[in-house]
């Protein structure tokens, strides 16, 4: 009895096999029309094929999109790096261009002045209001000595204070320890220029009736102990009464911008021909 179900299964399998073989035989031949079973099978499968095809296209497009995004991200990073390199090169070229202009201007200034000068660069600053100094990269090894006058293309800078072997300190015009004998260009009146703590200078005339006006330019006097005559010190920006209310005094703004000063010249000897009035200023 147990063998009957097994025999039935074999018979059913054989029938299915024969049906499939028949379908294969029928569909293998060229024809213009599909059989009824084929149409029924295609009708059932077609919607699923459409869904599967759509999903396949979606996943294939998604994979391609991610691949394209990765490529674009790499290209973007490469472009950023190249742009950064170009900016660095441009900044370096601009630095050298400015250095070239600065050095040419310094060389031209030295060649135009019949003075025995040593060119130097500013390497340090002291921002203290009580001690207005700069440090330059030349010293005793270069023939410099204390109290030698220091100038720039714009005018008077100051004079040397402490001098070391390879560097020196410069007492600026606005340092109260470094007064300068000057003269008002418009009236030729002699004045004394003395620095004060706010970075400006006080112009004190020797005569009580001196005529000081806003805008007057003050230059070094020919009787100065340290400077050749005619170098610009600065301009008077205001006029006021002195502390005793007896005479007038001027407030002077130096012609040199010490915050942007890079190059200076130390005058080693005044034996050469002095500069003319107004030389060294704008």
Number of C-alpha atoms within 10 A of each C-alpha: 5 6 7 9 10 11 11 11 11 12 12 12 12 12 12 12 12 12 12 12 12 12 14 11 10 13 14 9 8 7 9 6 9 12 13 9 10 13 12 11 11 14 11 11 11 11 11 12 12 11 11 12 12 12 12 12 12 12 12 11 12 12 12 12 12 11 12 12 12 12 12 12 12 12 12 12 12 12 12 12 12 12 12 12 12 12 12 12 12 12 12 12 12 12 12 12 12 12 12 12 12 14 13 12 14 18 12 12 15 18 11 9 16 14 19 15 20 16 18 19 15 19 14 15 15 12 11 11 13 16 16 25 26 22 21 25 17 23 20 14 12 12 10 22 19 16 21 18 25 26 24 24 23 20 25 28 29 28 25 25 20 15 20 16 13 13 22 25 24 28 24 26 29 30 23 19 15 19 17 25 23 28 26 23 18 13 11 12 17 23 24 19 29 21 25 19 14 11 19 20 26 23 27 22 22 12 12 11 10 17 15 22 17 13 14 19 23 31 31 29 26 18 13 12 11 20 26 24 21 24 27 30 31 26 22 24 15 16 18 12 11 13 9 7 9 10 16 21 25 24 22 27 21 25 21 20 11 17 8 8 15 14 18 22 22 26 21 17 14 16 10 11 11 17 16 12 17 18 17 21 19 9
